[in-house]
Amino acid sequence: MRKKIVAGNWKMNKAFDEGKSLTSEIVNIYKDEVKDDVTAVICPPYIHLHSLAGIIGNTTNVFLGAQNCNDHESGAYTGEISVDMLKSVCATFVIIGHSERREYFGETDEFLAKKVDTTLKAGLTPIFCCGEPLEIREKGAHFEFVTQQLTNSLFHLSADEMKKLVIAYEPIWAIGTGKTASAEQAQEMHAKIRAHLSGKFGDDVAESISILYGGSCKPSNANEIFAGKDVDGGLIGGASLKARDFIDIIKSF
């Protein structure tokens, strides 16, 4: 059985005390209400990681993740964070290649391959993001675009390494554009991603990898989206900033 995972990406939101308060609320409600085996991952800005690790503690199935990391293990890279630093504050997941990192910071497929390698070497779990912009979707080239991202960044890995990844599909064209991605479109792309992975690594590997949906998932549509047989959870943006919404999405399983 693939893991069911709901990861909350806070992006550049929440001051220090706000982050502690939100995490305490999430952890307490999770303990009280979540009965199914669903992994929750909280991915706050770097300033929160150490304090939130203490709040999460040994809470079953609630983990800490980072929004990014550097591709080097250490060195003169002012303003950057290494994977060993993340491990030292109990982070276990790292988001790699989010669409905002690709668009605003110019992160290429080849560069992200290095980040994946560094993350895996440190024993952390990459949440590798892929997805197409509006112009690619409108051309009908979305399947080729996304599968090429996967090929460029991940197909140098061994099967054993690949099993350690989580994939997150972001329909960039449906985020903040007024357009909506349907549950059917989400399942269609997830199935294509899994088939592409199977072609390289085999069915056993492809069927073991959790593929999350990262397109404006919220309590009102999570149940329908998660019903797709190849949709194993979500990478949640805005809705992860409200404890009640985040928990309700988790409970949609």
N, C-alpha and C positions, 0 to 999 in steps of 0.2 A: 504494500500500500504506500502510495506517495504521501509525503507530509502535506497537511493543510497548513498554509502559512498566510498570515495577514501582517504585513509590515507597514508601520506608520512613518512616513518621511515628513518630518516637521519643516524641512527646508530652513530658510533663515527667519525663523519665528520663535518666540518665547524667550523672555528674559530669564535670569537664573532662578528666581523664586517662583516664577510662573511655571517653569519646567518641572521643578520639584513637586509643585502642587498638582499639576496635570498627571504626572507619573504616579503619584500616590493614589490619585483617584482611579486611574486605569487599573493599577495592581489590585486595589481593594475590590473593585467591581468584578474584575476578572476572577478573583478567588471566590466570590459569592455566586457568580452567575454562569460562568463558562464551564460546562460539564463535558463537552466533547474534547477530543484530542486535537486542538487547534493551537499551533505555535504562533505566539504574538511577538513581534519584534518592534522595538521602539528605537527610531533613528533620529536623535536630536542633533542640534549643532554641537560642535566639539566641546564648548564650555560646560555642557551638562553631563558629559559622560561619567566622570568620576562620582559625582553626587548621585546620579540616577542608578548607578551600579549598586550603591548602598541601599537605595529604596527598593529596587527589584529583588536584591538578595538571592535567596534560593527559591523564589516563586516558581513553581512548576510551569513550564512551557511559556514563560515570559523571558525574553532575551533582549540584550542591548546591541544596537548596531550603529555604525558610523555612516555618514553620507558620502564619504570619499576617503581616499588615502593617496599617498605619493607612491610612485612606482619604484623608488629607491628605498633601501632598508634604513639608511641614515645619511647624513652629510650636510653640506652647506646649501640648504634649500629653504631660505627664509620664508616663514609663513606656512610651511607645509607640515603634515602629520604623517608619521610612519606607522606601519602595521604593528611594530613592536610597541609603540606608544599606545596604540589602540588596545592591544592585548593587555597592557599593564593596567588599564582601567576597566578590564573585564568585558570589552566589546567582543562579540563572537561573529557578527555579520558585518559586511561592508557593501554598500551600494556602489557599483562600478558602471560607469557609462550612462548615467542618467541623461535624458535628452537635453536638460539644461546645461549640463557639463559639456556635452557635445556642441551645442549651439553657442553658448556664451563664452566658453573657454577653449574652444577649438580642439577638443579631444577626439583624436582619430581612432579608427578601429585598431590600427597597429599599436598605438600608444596604450589603448585599453587592454590589449593582449599582455603587455608588460605588467600592468596593474593586476590583472588576473593572476599571473604567475607569482608576483610578489605576495599577493593575498593568500594564495593556496600554500605557498612555501611556509608562511607563518602559521598555518593551521586555522585560518579564518575562513568563513563561508562567503564567497562573493554572491551578491544579488546582481546578476549581469543584465543590464537593460538594453533593449533593442526596440525599434519602432520607426515608422515612416511619417514624414511630413505630408501636408495637404497636397502639394503638387505631385508627389509620387503616387499617392492614393488616387488622385484624379486621372493620372495616366494609366492606371491599372497595373502599375509595376510594383505594387506593395509587397507581394510575396517574394519576388526576386530581391528587392531592396533589403528586406529583413533577413532573409536567409544568407545574403552576402555578408551582412554584418556579423552573423554568427560564424560563418566560414572564416572571415578575416581575423576575428578575435579569439576564437575558441578551438578551431580545428587542428591546432598544433598540440593540443592536450592529449594525454592518454585517456583510455576509457575510465580508468580508476580515478583520475583527476576530474574528469567530466562529471562523474557521479556526485562530486562534492559541491557542485554549483547549484544555484537557484537561478532561473531565468525570469525576467519581468518584461512583458510586452507592453509598450506604451504607444497607443495610437495618437501620435502627436497632433494629427489633423483634427482630433475630436476634443482637444484640451484647450479651453479658452477661445474657441473659434465659433461657438454657437452651433456647431454640428455635433451630432450624437452618434456614438458607436453603439450598435445593438449587441445584445447578448450573442446573437448568431454570428455577427462579424468577429466578436472576440473568440468564440469557439473555433471559427474557421481558421483564424490566424494561429491560434494555439495548436490546432491539429497540424497545420503546415509546419510549424516550428518543430513539433515532436517528430514528424515524419522526416524532416531534414536531419535532425540529430540521429535518428535511427539509421539513416543511410550511411552515416559516417561511423557511428559508434555501436550500432546494433540495437535491436529492440529492447534488450534487458536494460541497457543504460538509459535509452530514451524514455522508457516507461517508469524509470525510477526518479526522474528529475521533475521537481515541482516547477510549474510555469504559472507565474502570477500575472494578473491583469492590472495594468496601471493607467486606466483611462477614466478618471472622474467617477470612481466607485463610491457609493454612498449607501446608507441604510435602505433607502427606497428601491435601489436596483441591485443590491449585492446578491440577494437570493436568486434572482433570475440569472445573473452573470455566473455565479458559482455553480449553477446547475449544469454548465457545460462539462462534458466528460474529460476535457483536457484543460480545464481551468481549475487550478489547485489553490487559489487564494488571490490576494490583491496586494499591490503596492499602493498605499493610500496616502494622498496628499492632504488637502484641506480638512477632510473629515477626521483625520487623525489628531487634529488639534482640539477636538472635543471628546472627552472621555466617553460620554454616552453614545455618540455616533460611532466611535471606534469599536467599542464593545459590541454594539448592535450589528456592525458589519461582521465581526468575528462570530457572533451567534447566528449569522445567516446560514452557516453550514448545518 
